[in-house]
Amino acid sequence: MKEYLRYAPLGRGGSRKEMGHVALFLVSEAASYITGETVVADGGTWMGGMENSMEMAAARLQHAQHQVAQTKQSRI
């Protein structure tokens, strides 16, 4: 996760409360005209351009693989 956060302009991940605010907006009257949209709530991480995006995708994959390995070990 630290590798992923290296690319976040805010230097941290979003909190559950912040993600909840996005969800609340999408179900509110204020979003009544929004249809079929993907809302990116990542603290500006994707603003880094394609090079950073590819590096970040690789970091996410590595993090996911690490989590899977930890989960497998905890089941043994």
C-alpha positions, 0 to 999 in steps of 0.5 A, a space after each residue: 500500500 505504501 507503494 500505491 500511496 507514493 503516487 497519491 498527491 494527497 499522500 494518503 488513501 481515502 477514508 471510509 467517510 470520504 468514500 461514503 460521501 461520494 456514494 451519498 452524492 450519487 444517490 442524492 437529488 444533486 446527482 439526479 442528472 448523472 447516468 452511467 458515469 464512473 466516478 474516480 475518488 482517488 485523491 488525484 492519483 490518476 492525474 499523474 498521466 499514463 506513465 504514473 498510471 502504469 507504474 501505479 497499476 503495477 504497484 496495485 497488482 503487487 499489493 494484491 498479490 501480496 495480500 493473496 499470499 498472506 491470506 493463503 498463509 493465514 489459512 494454513 
